[in-house]
Amino acid sequence: MQILILALCLGTCRARCHNESKLDEKAHKWLLKHNPWPASPTASADTSNSCPLSLYQKLPSLAVNDRSVSPWKYVTVSKPDYYPPTYTEAKCLCSGCILVHQNGSVTENFDYNTKPLMHKSVFLKRVKCKKGKYRLVPERLEVSVGCICVRANTVQS
């Protein structure tokens, strides 16, 4: 019985090993079939990592990430051993949440916290199985897709 299981495993592993030239094609087909990704947002051109209070003193932007009370920017992440090898992720810009007061002043309020909104996405990890051959292993990774404002986590005594 153990020999049968081992033989089935070896057959399956051999069938999944591909040379590098076929790997991209296999990954692309698998991802389209099993994990159709929505259009990825473009990485933000702004390199600033500070909380953008000045944005709220202008006319509102159409972009949700700029209008949120927990604003974020998009950054490109590279993982060469995964398919897709690059993707866009949200990076929160504030620690607290932005409040616009009736008098028009804008402050970052630390009674609230900005937290990343995480989503598990399926990637294919490239794993070497023998000389010059690789197999693709589905793996779920957490990706930040936006930022949200939450009540501060306080401990009551």
HUURZI-V389249 format. One record per helix or strand of 2 or more residues. SS is the DSSP state (hx for helix, st for strand). FROM is the first residue (numbers start at 0). TO is the last residue. Records with the same first field share a line. If there is no record, write none. Layout:
SS=FROM-TO, FROM-TO
//
This chain:
hx=1-15, 19-33, 52-56, 63-66
st=17-18, 71-77, 81-82, 85-91, 96-99, 105-108, 111-129, 132-150
//
